[in-house]
Amino acid sequence: MLAMAEINYIRYETNSKGRTYSSVAKQMGRDWRTVRKYAEMEDFNLEKPVRQKRKAPVMDPVKPIIDEWLLEDAKKKKKFRRTAQRIFDLLVEIHKFEGSDRSVRDYVARRKKELMQENEEAALPLEAKPGTAQVDFGEAPFLYKGEEVIRHYLALSFPYSNAFLFQVFPAENRECFLQGLADMFDSLGAVPHTIRFDNLAPAVKKVLPNGERELTEEFERFVAHYGFRYEFCNPDSGNEKGHVESMVKYIRNNYLLPAIPYDDLSTLNEQAIAWSMTDRNRPHYEKELPIAELHLADREQFLQLPGKAFECVRYVHAKADKYGFIRIDKKQYSTSPRIAGQAVTAKVSFDTVTILNDGNEVLVSHPRIYGSEKKAMNWQPYLTLMAKRPTALKYSSFYDQLPEDWKLYFEECTVEEKKNALGLLSVILKGQDFDLPTKALKMASEHGHPSAESIKHVYYQLMNGRGIRETLPLSRLTKKVPVTGETTRGLTHYDQLMRLSGGGQT
């Protein structure tokens, strides 16, 4: 900026005396544009002072690193956060920092205050309207068949009445999410007219810059089927679904701790619905009316259930490898040796993977794999092939899955008997487990090592509900035919036998 004396001269010469910009500029040795700028300037108020930032050549490169660590630690318990001294030590160790620990401590203290201020924005209270709901996942420990596991539960809460429902699932994937909602809608016998969601991956593929959402195809079809209105929280705005977040904690603390034992998920979820219903007998925390009574106002606003149930599945097209396995979500599922190298379709629900051929006929069905398990194997389609190579039986995982009775039986079999027994199992294991075949094996083994044909005979008698015919007890033969040292021919022996058994001659 020019000195005020020069500015005043320019304004006097041009505005008062009427000289041209170019003549004044030539006289002063300035550019004519500069002369015009100050001649036409209307605001000469002092400009707000700009604080000049001093460059910190040592600290500036590590400030983004410290910020990242502070943001990471903000999500952890206080006792798990890095201290300023620890941050300094890590900078020296990892990033060869050459500054002082005082510089790091001062920056960490200042940035913690700034970040905390940013995170303490006032939450706007949201009005709770009847018939609206909120949805979120939580997790809790469970005892599944005696082993402690972490399971996820989907909570559907109603802010107006403080009622809720929840369902337990093995994961937070798309199928579990949609199945949980569908099951809770069925339990309600209706559909909430508006549901608020967080930006859950099963529903939202991407949050767009303008606040729009790119939804998953399955969620879009689900919404169209049930007809409810959906809303999504703004990113990092948990207060917008604060009710369901509080309810997730309430469910865990009041119903799921300590770990609930269960063997069957459907039975556990029936109990979860029962707990949810019973909880409505308590009074609302503010309105002091029973939750069940307030929930009636929710129900008045609900939408009608559609006439047809929504099938919460997705279809995956896959090609079987040379062993007949396909891969879904990084897990392997068996099909059949005759399907090796062919294309199949997998129908995937939250708990089942059903593999279909080109004609949509079921080839095989598996429980869906979760956790650390990698492979699902149904041996029944492979047993026909194994019957041709019976010596490989003991080296297959099928042998490890055999009940102990069948292992003992195969150990006593000849190669030919193994072929026959494996061929039998390839038929009778279709659509069922080993319970009935093992029972047939035990019964057929009562009189010694049975053939495959004997096991088959007993198995089909059990299948037809006829049981096994009693064999004639040896005790019924109360008298013995005397044995002499000398054997003779003739019909007199028959006469003697008839007298011993109480018969007579006619």
C-alpha positions in Angstrom: 0.0 0.0 0.0 1.3 3.5 -0.8 2.0 6.0 1.8 -1.0 8.2 2.8 0.8 11.3 1.4 1.1 9.7 -2.0 -2.5 8.6 -1.9 -3.8 12.0 -1.0 -1.7 13.6 -3.8 -3.2 11.1 -6.3 -6.8 11.8 -5.2 -6.2 15.6 -5.2 -4.6 15.7 -8.7 -7.2 13.4 -10.3 -10.4 14.1 -8.4 -10.0 17.8 -7.7 -7.8 19.0 -10.6 -9.1 16.6 -13.2 -5.8 15.3 -14.4 -5.7 11.9 -16.3 -4.5 8.8 -14.5 -1.7 8.3 -17.0 -0.2 11.8 -16.6 -0.2 11.5 -12.8 1.3 8.0 -13.0 4.0 9.2 -15.4 4.9 12.1 -13.0 5.0 9.8 -9.9 6.7 6.9 -11.7 3.8 4.5 -10.8 1.6 2.3 -12.9 -1.6 4.0 -14.1 -3.7 1.1 -12.7 -2.3 1.9 -9.2 -3.2 5.6 -9.6 -6.8 4.6 -10.7 -7.1 2.2 -7.7 -6.4 4.9 -5.1 -8.2 7.6 -7.0 -11.5 5.5 -7.0 -11.0 3.9 -3.5 -14.1 4.5 -1.2 -13.1 2.7 2.0 -10.2 3.8 4.0 -11.0 2.0 7.2 -8.2 0.2 8.9 -7.9 -3.4 7.7 -8.1 -6.1 10.4 -4.6 -7.0 11.4 -3.6 -10.4 10.1 -1.6 -12.4 12.6 1.6 -13.4 11.0 2.3 -17.1 11.5 5.8 -17.8 12.3 7.2 -20.8 10.5 8.3 -23.7 12.7 10.6 -25.7 10.5 11.0 -28.5 13.1 7.4 -28.8 14.4 5.4 -28.1 11.2 6.2 -31.5 9.5 5.1 -33.5 12.6 1.9 -31.5 13.4 -0.3 -33.6 11.1 1.1 -36.8 12.7 0.4 -35.5 16.2 -3.2 -34.5 15.2 -3.8 -37.9 13.7 -2.7 -39.6 17.0 -4.8 -37.3 19.1 -7.9 -38.0 17.0 -7.2 -41.7 17.3 -6.8 -41.5 21.1 -10.0 -39.4 21.5 -12.0 -42.6 20.6 -10.2 -44.6 23.4 -10.5 -44.7 27.2 -8.4 -42.0 28.9 -6.0 -44.5 30.4 -5.3 -45.9 26.9 -4.3 -42.6 25.3 -0.7 -41.5 24.5 0.8 -39.0 26.9 2.7 -35.9 25.5 5.9 -37.5 26.6 5.0 -40.7 24.8 4.2 -38.8 21.6 7.5 -37.0 21.8 9.3 -40.4 22.2 7.5 -41.9 19.2 8.3 -38.9 17.1 12.0 -39.3 17.9 11.9 -43.0 17.4 9.8 -43.3 14.2 10.1 -39.9 12.5 13.6 -38.8 13.7 12.2 -35.7 15.3 14.9 -33.2 16.3 12.9 -30.7 18.2 12.4 -30.3 22.0 10.0 -32.2 24.2 8.7 -28.7 25.5 7.6 -27.8 21.9 5.7 -31.1 21.6 4.1 -30.8 25.1 2.9 -27.2 24.3 1.5 -28.2 20.9 -0.3 -31.3 22.4 -1.9 -29.2 25.2 -3.1 -26.6 22.8 -4.5 -29.0 20.2 -6.3 -31.1 22.8 -8.2 -28.0 23.9 -9.0 -27.1 20.3 -10.2 -30.6 19.4 -12.3 -30.9 22.5 -13.9 -27.6 21.7 -14.8 -28.8 18.2 -16.3 -32.0 19.7 -18.4 -30.2 22.3 -20.9 -28.7 19.9 -24.4 -28.3 21.4 -26.8 -31.2 20.5 -30.1 -30.0 19.1 -33.1 -31.8 20.8 -35.1 -33.7 18.3 -38.9 -33.9 18.7 -40.2 -37.4 19.2 -43.3 -38.1 17.1 -45.6 -41.1 17.5 -44.9 -43.9 14.9 -41.3 -43.0 14.3 -38.4 -45.3 15.0 -34.6 -45.5 15.2 -32.3 -48.4 14.4 -28.8 -49.4 15.4 -26.6 -52.4 16.1 -25.1 -53.3 19.4 -23.0 -56.2 20.6 -22.7 -58.4 23.7 -21.1 -61.6 24.9 -23.2 -64.8 24.7 -22.6 -68.5 25.6 -23.2 -70.5 22.5 -23.2 -74.2 23.4 -21.0 -73.5 26.4 -18.4 -71.3 24.5 -18.3 -67.5 25.0 -18.8 -65.6 21.7 -19.6 -62.1 20.7 -22.9 -61.7 19.0 -24.6 -58.6 17.4 -28.1 -57.4 18.1 -30.3 -55.1 16.1 -32.4 -52.7 18.1 -35.5 -50.9 16.9 -36.5 -48.2 19.3 -39.5 -45.8 19.5 -38.5 -42.4 20.9 -42.1 -41.2 21.6 -43.1 -44.2 23.8 -39.6 -45.5 24.8 -40.6 -49.0 23.6 -38.1 -51.2 21.7 -37.6 -54.5 20.1 -34.3 -56.4 19.4 -33.0 -59.5 17.6 -29.7 -61.2 17.9 -27.5 -62.2 14.9 -24.0 -63.6 14.2 -22.9 -60.5 12.2 -23.9 -56.9 11.1 -24.0 -57.9 7.4 -26.8 -56.9 4.9 -28.8 -60.1 5.3 -28.8 -60.0 9.2 -29.8 -56.3 9.0 -32.8 -56.8 6.7 -33.9 -60.0 8.4 -33.8 -58.4 11.8 -36.0 -55.5 10.5 -38.4 -57.9 8.7 -38.7 -60.1 11.8 -39.4 -57.1 14.1 -42.0 -55.8 11.6 -43.7 -59.2 11.8 -43.7 -59.1 15.6 -45.2 -55.6 15.5 -47.8 -56.7 12.9 -47.1 -53.3 11.3 -44.3 -51.0 10.0 -43.1 -47.7 11.5 -43.9 -44.9 9.1 -40.5 -43.2 9.5 -37.2 -44.9 10.5 -33.9 -43.0 11.2 -30.7 -44.9 10.6 -27.0 -44.2 11.1 -25.0 -44.5 7.8 -24.9 -48.3 8.2 -23.0 -50.2 5.5 -25.9 -52.6 4.9 -28.0 -49.7 3.9 -25.6 -47.0 2.6 -23.0 -47.6 -0.1 -21.7 -44.0 -0.1 -22.4 -40.6 1.5 -22.4 -38.0 -1.3 -21.0 -34.5 -0.9 -24.4 -32.9 -1.1 -25.8 -34.9 1.7 -27.5 -37.5 -0.5 -26.9 -41.2 0.0 -26.2 -43.9 -2.5 -28.2 -46.9 -1.1 -27.5 -50.6 -1.5 -29.8 -52.3 -4.0 -31.2 -54.7 -1.3 -32.1 -51.8 1.0 -33.8 -49.9 -1.7 -36.0 -52.9 -2.6 -36.7 -53.5 1.1 -37.9 -49.9 1.6 -40.0 -50.1 -1.6 -41.6 -53.4 -0.3 -42.5 -52.1 3.2 -43.2 -48.5 2.1 -41.7 -46.7 5.1 -39.9 -43.3 5.0 -36.2 -43.4 5.8 -33.9 -40.7 7.3 -30.2 -40.8 7.8 -28.1 -39.1 10.4 -25.5 -36.6 9.3 -22.0 -38.0 9.6 -20.6 -37.9 13.1 -23.9 -36.7 14.5 -24.8 -39.4 17.0 -27.2 -37.1 18.8 -29.6 -37.5 15.9 -30.3 -41.1 16.9 -29.5 -40.7 20.6 -32.6 -42.6 21.6 -31.6 -45.9 20.0 -28.0 -45.5 21.1 -29.3 -45.2 24.7 -31.6 -48.2 24.2 -28.7 -50.3 22.9 -26.9 -49.8 26.2 -30.2 -50.4 28.2 -30.8 -53.7 26.4 -27.2 -54.9 27.0 -27.2 -53.8 30.7 -30.6 -55.1 31.6 -31.1 -58.2 29.5 -27.8 -59.5 28.0 -25.3 -59.3 30.9 -23.9 -61.5 32.1 -23.6 -63.6 29.0 -26.9 -65.4 28.0 -26.5 -69.1 27.2 -28.2 -70.4 24.1 -28.1 -73.3 21.6 -30.6 -72.2 19.0 -30.7 -68.6 17.6 -34.4 -68.7 16.7 -35.3 -69.7 20.3 -33.1 -66.9 21.7 -34.8 -64.3 19.4 -38.2 -65.5 20.6 -37.0 -64.7 24.1 -35.7 -61.3 23.0 -39.2 -60.4 21.7 -40.7 -61.6 25.0 -38.3 -59.4 27.0 -39.1 -56.4 24.8 -42.8 -56.8 25.4 -42.4 -57.3 29.2 -40.3 -54.2 29.4 -43.3 -52.0 28.3 -44.9 -52.5 31.7 -42.6 -50.0 33.3 -43.4 -46.2 33.4 -41.9 -43.8 30.9 -38.9 -42.0 32.4 -40.4 -38.5 31.8 -44.1 -38.9 31.0 -44.8 -41.3 34.0 -47.3 -43.2 32.0 -46.8 -46.9 31.2 -44.7 -47.4 28.0 -47.3 -49.9 26.7 -50.0 -47.2 26.9 -47.8 -44.6 25.1 -46.9 -47.2 22.5 -50.6 -47.3 21.5 -50.1 -43.8 20.0 -47.1 -45.2 18.0 -49.3 -48.0 16.7 -51.9 -45.6 15.4 -49.3 -44.1 13.1 -47.9 -47.4 11.8 -48.2 -48.6 8.3 -49.9 -51.9 7.3 -47.7 -54.9 6.7 -47.5 -55.9 3.0 -49.4 -59.1 2.0 -46.2 -60.9 1.0 -43.1 -61.5 3.2 -39.9 -60.0 1.9 -37.2 -62.6 1.2 -34.0 -61.2 2.8 -31.5 -62.9 0.5 -29.0 -62.1 -2.2 -28.0 -64.2 -5.2 -24.4 -64.7 -6.0 -23.2 -66.2 -9.3 -20.0 -68.3 -8.9 -18.0 -70.9 -10.8 -17.0 -74.1 -9.0 -13.3 -75.0 -8.9 -11.9 -78.4 -9.8 -13.0 -79.9 -6.5 -16.6 -78.5 -6.8 -16.1 -75.6 -4.3 -17.4 -72.1 -4.7 -16.2 -69.0 -2.7 -18.6 -66.5 -1.1 -17.5 -63.7 1.2 -14.0 -65.4 1.5 -15.6 -68.7 2.7 -15.6 -72.0 0.7 -18.8 -74.0 0.2 -18.9 -77.5 -1.4 -21.2 -78.4 -4.2 -20.6 -81.8 -5.9 -17.8 -83.4 -7.9 -20.0 -83.3 -11.0 -20.3 -79.5 -10.8 -16.6 -79.0 -10.9 -15.8 -76.1 -13.3 -19.4 -75.2 -13.8 -21.3 -72.0 -13.0 -23.9 -72.1 -10.2 -26.0 -69.6 -8.3 -25.9 -69.3 -4.5 -28.9 -68.1 -2.6 -27.5 -66.4 0.5 -29.6 -65.6 3.6 -28.3 -64.6 7.0 -28.0 -68.2 8.2 -28.0 -70.4 5.0 -26.2 -70.7 1.7 -28.2 -72.7 -0.8 -26.6 -73.7 -4.1 -28.7 -74.0 -7.2 -28.1 -75.3 -10.7 -29.2 -73.7 -14.0 -32.8 -74.9 -13.4 -32.9 -73.4 -9.9 -32.9 -76.9 -8.4 -31.2 -77.2 -5.0 -27.8 -79.0 -5.3 -26.8 -78.6 -1.7 -27.6 -76.4 1.3 -25.1 -75.2 4.0 -25.3 -73.3 7.3 -23.7 -70.0 6.5 -20.2 -69.7 7.9 -19.1 -67.0 10.4 -16.0 -66.4 12.4 -12.7 -68.2 11.9 -14.1 -71.2 10.1 -13.2 -71.2 6.4 -14.9 -74.2 4.7 -18.4 -75.8 4.7 -18.4 -79.4 3.5 -21.4 -81.5 2.7 -19.9 -85.0 1.9 -23.1 -86.7 0.7 -22.6 -85.6 -3.0 -19.0 -86.8 -2.8 -19.6 -90.3 -1.4 -20.4 -91.9 -4.8 -17.0 -90.8 -6.0 -15.4 -91.9 -2.7 -17.1 -95.3 -3.1 -14.9 -95.9 -6.1 -11.7 -95.1 -4.1 -12.6 -96.5 -0.6 -8.9 -96.6 0.5 -8.9 -92.8 0.6 -11.7 -92.7 3.2 -9.4 -92.6 6.3 -7.4 -89.7 4.9 -10.5 -87.4 4.3 -12.1 -84.9 6.6 -15.3 -86.9 6.1 -13.7 -89.7 8.2 -13.1 -87.2 11.0 -16.8 -86.2 10.9 -18.0 -89.8 11.2 -19.7 -90.9 14.4 -17.5 -93.3 16.4 -19.8 -96.3 15.5 -19.2 -95.8 11.8 -15.4 -95.4 12.3 -15.3 -98.7 14.1 -17.4 -100.3 11.4 -15.2 -99.1 8.5 -12.1 -100.3 10.3 -13.5 -103.9 10.2 -14.6 -103.6 6.6 -12.9 -105.2 3.6 -12.3 -102.9 0.6 -15.4 -104.3 -1.1 -17.5 -103.8 2.1 -16.3 -100.2 2.3 -17.5 -99.6 -1.3 -20.9 -100.9 -0.5 -21.2 -99.0 2.7 -20.1 -95.7 1.2 -22.6 -96.3 -1.7 -25.3 -96.8 0.9 -24.4 -93.6 2.8 -24.5 -91.6 -0.5 -28.2 -92.5 -0.7 -29.4 -92.5 2.9 -27.6 -89.3 4.0 -29.6 -87.1 1.5 -31.5 -84.5 3.4 -30.6 -85.8 6.9 -27.9 -86.3 9.5 -26.3 -89.5 10.8 -28.8 -90.2 13.6 -31.0 -92.7 11.9 -28.2 -94.4 9.9 -26.2 -94.8 13.1 -29.2 -96.3 14.9 -29.6 -98.8 12.0 -25.9 -99.7 12.1 -26.1 -100.4 15.9 -29.2 -102.6 15.5 -27.8 -104.5 12.5 -24.5 -105.1 14.4 -26.2 -106.9 17.3 -25.4 -110.3 15.7 -22.0 -109.5 14.4 -20.4 -107.4 11.6 -23.3 -106.5 9.2 -23.2 -106.1 5.5 -24.3 -102.9 3.8 -27.4 -104.7 2.7 -28.3 -105.6 6.3 -27.9 -102.0 7.4 -30.0 -100.8 4.5 -32.7 -103.4 5.5 -32.8 -102.2 9.1 -32.6 -98.5 8.1 -35.7 -98.7 5.8 -37.6 -100.6 8.5 -36.9 -97.8 10.9 -37.8 -95.2 8.2 -41.2 -96.9 7.8 -41.8 -97.0 11.5 -42.0 -100.8 11.7 -39.0 -101.4 13.9 -37.2 -104.8 13.8 -38.8 -108.2 14.0 -37.8 -110.2 17.0 -35.6 -113.1 16.4 -36.6 -116.4 17.9 -34.9 -116.6 21.4 -32.7 -119.7 21.9 -34.5 -120.4 25.2 -37.5 -121.5 23.2 -35.6 -124.6 22.2 -36.0 -126.3 25.6 -35.1 -129.8 24.6 -32.1 -131.0 22.7 -31.8 -133.9 20.2 -29.4 -136.4 21.7 -26.2 -136.9 19.8 -24.8 -140.4 19.7 -21.3 -141.2 18.8 -22.5 -143.0 15.7 -24.3 -141.5 12.8 -26.9 -143.6 10.9 -29.2 -142.9 8.0 -32.9 -143.5 7.9 -36.3 -141.9 8.8 -36.3 -143.0 12.4 -34.5 -139.8 13.5 -37.5 -137.8 12.3 -39.8 -139.9 14.4 -37.6 -139.3 17.4 -37.6 -135.5 16.8 -41.4 -135.4 16.6 -41.7 -137.2 20.0 -39.3 -134.7 21.7 -41.1 -131.6 20.4 -44.5 -133.0 21.5 -45.7 -134.1 18.1 -47.2 -137.4 17.1 -47.7 -139.7 14.2 -50.8 -139.7 12.2 
